Amino acid sequence: MKDSEIKAIATDYEEAAERLLEERDAKLRAAIDAGHKQADLVRITGYSRETIRQALNPEIRAQLRARRATKRPVRPDEETP
C-alpha cells in the first residue's frame, strides 16, 4: 500500500463522518419541523442538549469548529496558513 493510499484513509473517514453528521442533523431538523421539541430529541436520542443545539443550528457548529481549530496544534501533515 502506498503512502498516499494510507493518507487517504483519514481523509475518506473524515469526509464520510461529515456527510453522516449532515444527514443526521437534517433528520433532527425535520423532526423539529414535524412538531417535536428539542427536549424530545434529547430524551429520545440520548444526545446532549448541546449536540441537539448544534444540529439544529449549523452556524453555531461552524463557529465552534473555527474556534477549536485556532486552539489545536497543527498536525505535521497539515499545511499552515
C-alpha positions in Angstrom: 0.0 0.0 0.0 1.4 3.4 -1.0 1.8 6.3 1.5 -0.8 8.3 -0.5 -3.3 5.4 0.0 -2.7 5.3 3.7 -3.1 9.1 4.0 -6.4 8.8 2.1 -7.8 6.6 4.8 -8.1 9.5 7.2 -9.4 11.8 4.6 -12.0 9.3 3.5 -13.1 8.7 7.1 -13.4 12.5 7.8 -15.4 13.1 4.7 -17.8 10.2 5.4 -18.2 11.3 9.1 -19.0 14.8 7.9 -21.6 13.5 5.4 -23.2 11.3 8.1 -23.3 14.2 10.5 -25.0 16.4 8.0 -27.6 13.7 7.3 -28.2 13.2 11.0 -28.6 16.9 11.5 -31.1 17.2 8.6 -33.2 14.4 10.1 -33.2 16.1 13.5 -34.3 19.4 11.9 -37.0 17.5 10.1 -38.2 16.1 13.5 -38.4 19.7 14.8 -40.3 20.7 11.7 -42.7 17.8 12.3 -43.6 19.3 15.7 -41.1 17.6 18.2 -39.4 19.8 20.8 -35.7 19.9 21.4 -36.3 18.3 24.8 -38.0 15.4 23.0 -34.9 14.9 20.8 -32.6 14.9 23.8 -34.7 12.3 25.6 -35.3 10.1 22.6 -31.8 10.1 21.0 -29.7 10.4 24.2 -27.8 13.2 22.7 -26.8 16.1 24.9 -28.7 19.4 24.7 -25.6 21.0 23.2 -25.4 18.3 20.4 -29.0 19.0 19.5 -28.5 22.7 19.6 -25.6 22.4 17.2 -27.5 20.0 14.9 -30.4 22.5 14.7 -28.2 25.4 14.0 -25.2 24.6 11.7 -23.9 28.2 12.1 -23.2 27.5 15.7 -21.3 24.3 14.9 -19.2 26.2 12.3 -18.3 28.9 14.8 -17.3 26.3 17.4 -15.2 24.4 14.9 -13.5 27.6 13.8 -12.7 28.5 17.4 -11.4 25.0 18.2 -9.3 25.0 15.0 -7.4 28.0 16.2 -6.7 26.4 19.6 -5.4 23.0 18.4 -1.8 22.4 17.3 -1.3 21.7 13.6 -0.5 18.1 12.6 2.7 17.6 10.7 0.9 16.5 7.6 -1.3 19.7 7.5 -0.4 22.9 5.8 -0.1 26.0 7.9 -1.7 29.2 6.6 
